[in-house]
Amino acid sequence: MPEPFPEPFDTRYDMTEAIAPAGGGGGGPMQPAASGPQSLKGGPRRGPWRLPHPWRGEPGRRSGGPAAPTGRGLWTDAWHDLRRNPIFIVSALIILFLVVIAIWPQLIASGNPYHGDLAKAQDGPAPGHPFGYDLQGRDVYTRTVYGARASITVGICATLGAALLGSVLGGLAGYFGGWWDALLSRIADVFFGIPILLGGLVFLSVVTSGSVWPVVGFIVLLGWPQISRIARGSVVTVKEHDYVQAARVLGASSGRTLLRHIAPNAVAPVIVVATIALGTYISLEATLSFLGVGLKPPTVSWGIDISSAATQIRNAPHMLLWPAGALSLTVLAFIMLGDAVRDALDPKLR
């Protein structure tokens, strides 16, 4: 007859591992399974239960068993979808190329964008000058390459400024509510009522500097209300979730709650809107430069070149074709990137 279990019995012994004694029959006491290391108290011990990881979403399981599938968050799922989206890949490569030539235009253009030869004014393509010459005999190819710097700088800086200002003001309004929310909402409504082109003509017409910073400041001034509304609505939705309420109950300060719990979960809509708005801001800069109130010579800009070539479209269409094509391609790339990011971050589109 098998020996009885020693006393006291180890409560961590897994009864599912027990088997009937050899010879069959259900009349005798059961013996522990032979597999596994034997405990000093009589039963085989299994690994302790592992608690679920609070961030990885990994369910608890016994050590040594098969790994459970690890949960993926919003950003992991979004990156997984973006890597398989051809629209995102193409637009990202175009934007990367534009950023590189904006920083180092000498990589693909060795000429001087300010050097002109009036004897070659309005001439068509020639060896070493594939885009021809403009009204002052300057190389259109070189000026098109160097024009990416101003447009990309205005687009990125204006987007970062508008996104930062709008996110902070909108997030505070959505979190605290009350009179703070009402005040910021009414201020945003005032800026929404200003037509952006009319505001640009009035604001930039009194600015004598032709650099990119007055244009960036104007776009930030009129661009933050749109992102502010998006941020406010996202924060209002997120702050009602259980984990935010739990953080408040546990005594977390308002700053910690906003930065650690609300902001990471409310920033996705802001990123989507800002990415799409970046292309819009680049086209806005070109429009203001075309009207003569944005960037001014000697700054090299696609809008300035389009403005000077508009009157010669019949005699020298190449002067207008290349800077306009570069502008259209840049705006299209950023809009495509924004659409891809929106599809990846919006759970309703999965």
VMD Tcl script that draws the C-alpha trace (Angstrom):
set ca {
  {0.00 0.00 0.00}
  {1.43 3.44 -0.87}
  {2.54 5.68 1.92}
  {0.13 8.44 2.92}
  {1.01 12.03 2.31}
  {3.30 13.43 4.97}
  {1.89 16.05 7.29}
  {1.57 18.91 7.04}
  {0.59 18.77 3.35}
  {2.05 21.38 1.03}
  {-0.89 23.55 -0.05}
  {0.91 24.46 -3.28}
  {0.70 20.90 -4.53}
  {-1.30 20.71 -7.76}
  {-3.99 18.06 -7.33}
  {-4.48 17.88 -11.07}
  {-1.08 16.25 -11.29}
  {-2.05 13.34 -9.01}
  {-2.65 9.92 -10.52}
  {-4.17 6.70 -9.26}
  {-1.84 4.01 -7.89}
  {-0.53 1.38 -10.24}
  {-2.89 -1.47 -10.74}
  {-5.99 0.66 -11.26}
  {-8.98 0.84 -8.96}
  {-10.26 3.75 -7.06}
  {-10.01 2.28 -3.56}
  {-6.55 3.37 -2.56}
  {-5.09 6.73 -1.86}
  {-3.56 8.63 -4.74}
  {0.13 9.16 -5.40}
  {1.78 12.26 -6.75}
  {2.98 12.20 -10.34}
  {6.56 11.17 -10.86}
  {7.42 14.16 -13.05}
  {8.78 17.35 -11.53}
  {11.09 17.97 -8.60}
  {9.85 16.59 -5.30}
  {9.07 18.96 -2.48}
  {10.55 18.39 0.94}
  {6.96 18.25 2.20}
  {5.85 15.53 -0.14}
  {4.47 17.07 -3.34}
  {6.00 18.26 -6.58}
  {6.30 21.99 -6.72}
  {5.45 24.03 -9.72}
  {6.69 27.51 -10.49}
  {4.81 30.32 -8.74}
  {2.15 32.29 -10.53}
  {3.49 35.37 -12.26}
  {1.38 38.50 -11.90}
  {0.32 40.27 -15.07}
  {2.60 43.06 -16.24}
  {0.76 46.38 -15.79}
  {1.96 47.90 -19.11}
  {2.54 44.97 -21.43}
  {-0.89 43.47 -20.91}
  {0.66 40.04 -20.42}
  {-1.66 37.62 -18.60}
  {-0.36 35.77 -15.59}
  {0.86 32.23 -16.19}
  {2.97 29.61 -14.49}
  {6.68 29.84 -15.18}
  {7.91 27.19 -17.53}
  {4.63 26.95 -19.45}
  {3.93 28.18 -22.97}
  {4.11 31.93 -23.40}
  {0.78 33.66 -23.63}
  {0.25 36.14 -26.45}
  {1.41 39.59 -25.47}
  {-1.15 42.39 -25.83}
  {-0.33 45.33 -28.11}
  {-1.17 48.92 -27.46}
  {-2.48 51.61 -29.78}
  {0.95 52.82 -30.89}
  {2.27 49.31 -31.52}
  {-0.78 48.45 -33.61}
  {-0.50 51.75 -35.49}
  {3.17 51.18 -36.34}
  {2.36 47.61 -37.39}
  {-0.28 48.93 -39.82}
  {1.84 51.81 -41.10}
  {4.73 49.55 -42.07}
  {2.38 47.62 -44.35}
  {0.70 50.68 -45.88}
  {2.23 51.57 -49.27}
  {0.81 55.10 -49.08}
  {2.69 55.72 -45.85}
  {5.92 54.27 -47.22}
  {5.83 56.33 -50.43}
  {4.88 59.58 -48.67}
  {7.48 59.03 -45.94}
  {10.24 58.47 -48.51}
  {9.25 61.64 -50.40}
  {9.21 63.67 -47.18}
  {12.55 62.23 -46.09}
  {14.07 63.21 -49.43}
  {12.64 66.74 -49.15}
  {13.95 67.16 -45.62}
  {17.42 65.99 -46.66}
  {17.66 68.41 -49.59}
  {16.26 71.20 -47.41}
  {19.12 70.67 -44.96}
  {21.84 69.89 -47.52}
  {20.77 71.24 -50.92}
  {24.39 71.00 -52.12}
  {23.98 67.23 -52.36}
  {22.01 67.51 -55.62}
  {22.50 71.15 -56.66}
  {25.99 72.60 -56.99}
  {25.00 75.97 -58.46}
  {24.30 79.32 -56.84}
  {20.56 80.15 -56.62}
  {21.32 83.89 -56.70}
  {23.65 83.91 -59.69}
  {22.02 85.12 -62.91}
  {23.04 85.59 -66.53}
  {20.70 87.96 -68.36}
  {21.92 86.63 -71.71}
  {20.17 83.33 -70.85}
  {16.96 84.80 -69.48}
  {13.91 82.56 -70.10}
  {16.01 80.01 -71.99}
  {14.78 76.45 -71.93}
  {16.57 73.33 -70.65}
  {20.27 73.04 -71.48}
  {23.07 70.61 -70.57}
  {23.72 70.99 -66.85}
  {20.55 73.07 -66.44}
  {17.64 70.63 -66.92}
  {14.92 73.08 -65.79}
  {16.08 76.08 -67.86}
  {16.48 79.69 -66.70}
  {14.16 82.30 -65.20}
  {13.64 85.99 -66.01}
  {16.99 86.99 -64.54}
  {18.92 84.10 -66.05}
  {19.07 82.11 -62.80}
  {19.04 78.32 -62.86}
  {15.48 77.12 -62.19}
  {16.68 73.71 -61.03}
  {18.96 75.18 -58.37}
  {16.29 77.57 -57.15}
  {13.71 74.77 -57.01}
  {16.03 72.68 -54.84}
  {16.92 75.56 -52.53}
  {13.27 76.61 -52.31}
  {12.49 73.43 -50.34}
  {14.35 74.84 -47.32}
  {12.00 77.78 -46.76}
  {8.82 75.80 -47.34}
  {9.81 72.86 -45.14}
  {11.04 75.19 -42.38}
  {7.81 77.17 -42.36}
  {5.65 74.04 -42.44}
  {7.44 72.17 -39.65}
  {7.98 75.14 -37.33}
  {4.43 76.44 -37.76}
  {2.98 72.98 -37.16}
  {5.05 72.41 -34.02}
  {4.15 75.83 -32.65}
  {0.43 75.53 -33.37}
  {0.30 71.95 -32.05}
  {2.12 72.83 -28.84}
  {0.09 75.97 -28.11}
  {-3.22 74.42 -29.10}
  {-2.58 71.20 -27.16}
  {-1.66 73.01 -23.95}
  {-4.58 75.45 -24.04}
  {-7.10 72.89 -25.24}
  {-5.91 70.26 -22.76}
  {-6.18 72.66 -19.81}
  {-9.63 73.77 -20.93}
  {-10.86 70.20 -21.27}
  {-9.39 69.05 -17.96}
  {-10.40 71.91 -15.66}
  {-13.58 73.02 -17.43}
  {-15.66 75.81 -15.88}
  {-14.79 79.41 -16.56}
  {-11.36 78.45 -17.93}
  {-12.98 76.33 -20.60}
  {-15.52 79.03 -21.45}
  {-12.84 81.75 -21.70}
  {-10.54 79.76 -24.00}
  {-13.43 78.61 -26.16}
  {-14.57 82.19 -26.74}
  {-10.99 83.29 -27.57}
  {-10.69 80.45 -30.05}
  {-14.00 81.47 -31.63}
  {-12.62 84.98 -32.20}
  {-9.59 83.63 -34.06}
  {-11.79 81.25 -36.03}
  {-13.75 84.22 -37.33}
  {-10.67 85.79 -38.96}
  {-10.25 84.77 -42.63}
  {-6.73 83.43 -42.86}
  {-5.80 85.12 -46.16}
  {-7.25 88.45 -45.08}
  {-5.46 88.15 -41.76}
  {-2.21 87.37 -43.55}
  {-2.56 90.38 -45.83}
  {-3.20 92.69 -42.87}
  {-0.66 91.21 -40.46}
  {2.24 90.57 -42.82}
  {1.85 93.75 -44.87}
  {3.27 95.78 -41.98}
  {6.23 93.41 -41.51}
  {9.34 94.52 -43.36}
  {11.36 91.37 -42.72}
  {11.28 88.80 -45.50}
  {12.45 85.87 -43.36}
  {10.43 82.81 -42.44}
  {9.77 83.73 -38.79}
  {7.05 86.38 -39.26}
  {5.19 83.90 -41.49}
  {5.63 81.15 -38.89}
  {4.33 83.43 -36.13}
  {1.27 84.39 -38.17}
  {0.40 80.79 -38.97}
  {0.77 79.78 -35.31}
  {-1.43 82.72 -34.28}
  {-4.29 81.62 -36.52}
  {-3.63 77.87 -36.51}
  {-3.76 76.98 -32.82}
  {-7.59 77.21 -32.37}
  {-8.24 74.21 -34.65}
  {-5.83 71.98 -32.75}
  {-7.09 73.40 -29.46}
  {-10.60 72.16 -30.14}
  {-9.33 68.71 -31.09}
  {-7.20 68.52 -27.93}
  {-10.04 69.72 -25.72}
  {-12.48 67.13 -27.03}
  {-9.92 64.34 -26.68}
  {-9.08 65.29 -23.08}
  {-12.75 65.54 -22.13}
  {-13.24 61.97 -23.39}
  {-10.12 60.50 -21.78}
  {-10.53 62.08 -18.34}
  {-13.73 60.08 -17.75}
  {-11.95 56.74 -18.05}
  {-11.55 54.54 -15.00}
  {-7.77 54.70 -14.82}
  {-7.88 58.50 -14.62}
  {-10.49 58.39 -11.86}
  {-8.36 55.84 -10.02}
  {-5.31 58.11 -10.23}
  {-7.33 60.94 -8.72}
  {-8.61 58.76 -5.90}
  {-5.05 57.64 -5.12}
  {-4.06 61.28 -4.67}
  {-2.25 62.04 -7.95}
  {-1.82 65.75 -8.60}
  {-3.43 67.45 -11.58}
  {-0.08 67.86 -13.32}
  {0.83 64.21 -12.90}
  {-2.61 63.09 -14.02}
  {-2.39 65.22 -17.15}
  {1.15 64.26 -18.10}
  {1.19 60.58 -17.14}
  {-2.36 59.39 -17.74}
  {-4.29 61.78 -19.98}
  {-1.75 63.24 -22.43}
  {-0.38 59.90 -23.78}
  {-3.91 58.69 -24.47}
  {-5.29 61.97 -25.88}
  {-2.44 62.96 -28.20}
  {-3.33 60.69 -31.14}
  {-6.05 62.96 -32.68}
  {-3.72 65.96 -32.32}
  {-0.95 64.17 -34.22}
  {-3.33 63.28 -37.04}
  {-4.65 66.84 -37.42}
  {-1.17 68.37 -37.16}
  {0.24 66.05 -39.83}
  {-2.48 66.97 -42.30}
  {-2.22 70.68 -41.38}
  {1.51 70.70 -42.14}
  {0.86 70.38 -45.87}
  {-1.78 73.09 -45.61}
  {0.66 75.46 -43.93}
  {3.23 74.93 -46.70}
  {0.67 75.84 -49.34}
  {-0.41 78.84 -47.23}
  {3.17 80.12 -47.13}
  {3.43 79.79 -50.91}
  {0.12 81.63 -51.34}
  {1.19 84.51 -49.11}
  {4.56 84.72 -50.90}
  {2.77 84.70 -54.25}
  {0.67 87.66 -53.08}
  {3.82 89.52 -52.02}
  {3.22 89.57 -48.24}
  {4.93 86.34 -47.21}
  {8.57 85.62 -47.85}
  {10.38 88.30 -49.80}
  {13.55 88.35 -51.91}
  {16.38 87.52 -51.51}
  {14.82 84.52 -49.73}
  {14.45 81.61 -52.16}
  {10.89 80.33 -52.08}
  {8.62 78.39 -54.39}
  {5.90 80.99 -53.92}
  {8.20 83.82 -54.99}
  {9.34 81.93 -58.10}
  {5.74 81.07 -59.02}
  {4.77 84.73 -58.63}
  {7.57 85.94 -60.91}
  {6.83 83.24 -63.51}
  {3.04 83.76 -63.62}
  {3.26 86.61 -66.11}
  {5.49 84.58 -68.47}
  {3.53 81.34 -68.52}
  {3.02 81.56 -72.31}
  {6.58 82.45 -73.22}
  {8.45 80.30 -70.68}
  {6.13 77.75 -69.04}
  {9.12 75.87 -67.55}
  {9.63 78.75 -65.12}
  {6.25 77.98 -63.53}
  {6.07 74.23 -64.05}
  {8.96 73.10 -61.84}
  {8.46 75.17 -58.64}
  {4.70 74.59 -58.84}
  {5.25 70.86 -59.33}
  {7.62 70.71 -56.35}
  {5.10 72.55 -54.19}
  {2.25 70.26 -55.23}
  {4.32 67.13 -54.62}
  {5.33 68.32 -51.14}
  {1.78 69.19 -50.08}
  {0.47 65.91 -51.50}
  {3.12 63.90 -49.62}
  {2.21 65.44 -46.26}
  {-1.52 65.02 -46.85}
  {-1.00 61.36 -47.81}
  {1.11 60.88 -44.67}
  {-1.62 62.43 -42.54}
  {-4.29 60.20 -44.08}
  {-2.18 57.10 -43.42}
  {-1.55 58.12 -39.81}
  {-5.26 58.82 -39.33}
  {-6.22 55.39 -40.66}
  {-3.69 53.73 -38.36}
  {-4.64 55.61 -35.19}
  {-8.42 55.60 -35.61}
  {-9.85 52.42 -34.03}
  {-13.12 52.88 -35.93}
  {-11.31 52.29 -39.24}
  {-9.77 48.95 -38.21}
}
mol new
graphics top color blue
foreach p $ca { graphics top sphere $p radius 0.5 }
foreach p [lrange $ca 0 end-1] q [lrange $ca 1 end] { graphics top cylinder $p $q radius 0.2 }
display resetview
